[in-house]
């Protein structure tokens, strides 16, 4: 038989044939042009433009099955999960089915299933502006309005005032949205690998920025030692979340939880895919595990390399969000041996807009340390260095008033 891969990643981030070097089957690749030049010996390759909206991906996959049957469909990107699940159900293939894919993608469905088991903020799917009006009457402000299938904090509004609420109504709500009560507190993220509804590996991280403010503030995600009390408590909470949702089979997961000043854990959301924003790479630096590799191998029934439960170091990833302006200077390398990965995402002279998603960054930096204290010391040293070496000239509004320059 064979395996079909649906891909929209660059080759450097998705070396499928290296991950599957001991798989004695043909591998078919359906991919977006983002993969780049294809030199690997796939049994079949087809490139699709406009990948996300191109319905021929599914139709051609059905036609391919008629001539060259395959036993599995692998898809790593969140926007491909429902597409892959539809094909599996149509072809009676194993793996995540449509009920599970929808539950992990549609946040209103997700919270409806999770809320009987785990604390959730009040929420409602928005079919009309009257629903938002009624929700605010019942729960007050602030509230959060976001797409039910959103990713990376895109198109998410925190509405704190009546003026902001009127602005939302004036521009029109649109479709596919939900509203939920704003939760005060700290944000944690939990990543890992599950088999069925059992967590086989978990990593816990804490965001330095407040919930939903990652688009405006520098953020550091510190991975916590598995020996700390917060780690054990969060893994327990997420295990309950996973048990409340239809099983995706073998899958990675990325979950976010709020920790309130009253010491309550409140569910934010979960996805049946690997974390973005270089969080998964920081997990690799701490645990020596590639979650995407293990996810792909696990679906194929190949042996897994799960990490030791007590790593010898801790890690974290720093993200500097884009802000309106022009990049004057940015270093190409960093002079610290404890920096495990530095990815500058802009160039000198480039004009920037404000960040549109949580991964829309000027740079990402992964650092390691012996423990949390040493990690924080190194983060402070990194920030002092970047303050001197990174210059982004602020943008200015083009009008005739005497308003101050727009900075962020």
KAMOWO-V356438 format. One record per backbone hydrogen bond with DSSP energy under -1.0 kcal/mol. NH is the residue of the N-H (numbers start at 0). CO is the residue of the C=O. If there is no record, write none. Layout:
BEGIN
nh: (NH & NH)
co: (CO & CO)
END
This chain:
BEGIN
nh: (2 & 3 & 4 & 5 & 6 & 10 & 12 & 13 & 15 & 18 & 19 & 20 & 22 & 24 & 25 & 27 & 28 & 29 & 30 & 31 & 34 & 35 & 41 & 42 & 45 & 47 & 53 & 56 & 58 & 59 & 60 & 61 & 62 & 63 & 64 & 65 & 66 & 67 & 70 & 73 & 79 & 80 & 83 & 84 & 85 & 86 & 87 & 88 & 89 & 90 & 92 & 100 & 101 & 102 & 103 & 105 & 106 & 109 & 110 & 111 & 112 & 113 & 114 & 116 & 117 & 123 & 125 & 130 & 132 & 133 & 134 & 135 & 136 & 137 & 138 & 139 & 142 & 143 & 144 & 145 & 147 & 149 & 153 & 156 & 158 & 164 & 165 & 166 & 167 & 168 & 169 & 170 & 171 & 177 & 178 & 179 & 180 & 181 & 185 & 187 & 188 & 189 & 190 & 191 & 192 & 193 & 194 & 195 & 197 & 199 & 200 & 202 & 204 & 205 & 206 & 207 & 212 & 215 & 216 & 218 & 220 & 221 & 222 & 223 & 227 & 231 & 232 & 233 & 234 & 235 & 236 & 237 & 238 & 239 & 240 & 241 & 242 & 243 & 244 & 250 & 252 & 253 & 254 & 255 & 256 & 257 & 258 & 259 & 262 & 265 & 266 & 267 & 268 & 270 & 272 & 278 & 281 & 282 & 283 & 284 & 285 & 286 & 287 & 293 & 294 & 295 & 296 & 297 & 298 & 299 & 301 & 313 & 315 & 316 & 317 & 318 & 319 & 321 & 324 & 325 & 326 & 327 & 328 & 338 & 339 & 340 & 342 & 344 & 348 & 349 & 351 & 354 & 357 & 359 & 360 & 361 & 363 & 364 & 365 & 366 & 367 & 368 & 374 & 375 & 376 & 377 & 378 & 379 & 380 & 381 & 382 & 383 & 384 & 385 & 386 & 388 & 389 & 390 & 392 & 398)
co: (25 & 71 & 27 & 73 & 29 & 34 & 9 & 10 & 13 & 14 & 15 & 17 & 19 & 22 & 0 & 2 & 43 & 4 & 45 & 6 & 31 & 32 & 39 & 26 & 28 & 30 & 49 & 53 & 54 & 55 & 56 & 57 & 58 & 59 & 60 & 61 & 62 & 63 & 1 & 3 & 76 & 77 & 79 & 80 & 81 & 82 & 83 & 84 & 85 & 86 & 87 & 96 & 97 & 98 & 99 & 101 & 147 & 105 & 106 & 107 & 108 & 109 & 110 & 113 & 113 & 178 & 176 & 127 & 128 & 129 & 130 & 131 & 132 & 133 & 134 & 135 & 158 & 179 & 156 & 177 & 175 & 146 & 150 & 144 & 142 & 160 & 161 & 162 & 163 & 164 & 165 & 166 & 167 & 145 & 123 & 143 & 121 & 141 & 258 & 256 & 204 & 254 & 202 & 252 & 200 & 250 & 197 & 248 & 194 & 192 & 192 & 190 & 188 & 221 & 186 & 219 & 209 & 212 & 212 & 318 & 316 & 205 & 314 & 203 & 224 & 227 & 228 & 229 & 230 & 231 & 232 & 233 & 234 & 235 & 236 & 237 & 238 & 239 & 241 & 193 & 191 & 270 & 189 & 268 & 187 & 265 & 185 & 263 & 259 & 257 & 118 & 255 & 255 & 253 & 270 & 275 & 277 & 278 & 279 & 280 & 281 & 282 & 283 & 289 & 290 & 291 & 292 & 293 & 294 & 295 & 296 & 368 & 366 & 220 & 364 & 218 & 362 & 359 & 351 & 392 & 349 & 390 & 390 & 335 & 365 & 365 & 363 & 361 & 326 & 346 & 324 & 321 & 151 & 356 & 358 & 319 & 342 & 317 & 340 & 315 & 337 & 313 & 370 & 371 & 372 & 373 & 374 & 375 & 376 & 377 & 378 & 379 & 380 & 381 & 382 & 384 & 385 & 328 & 325 & 396)
END
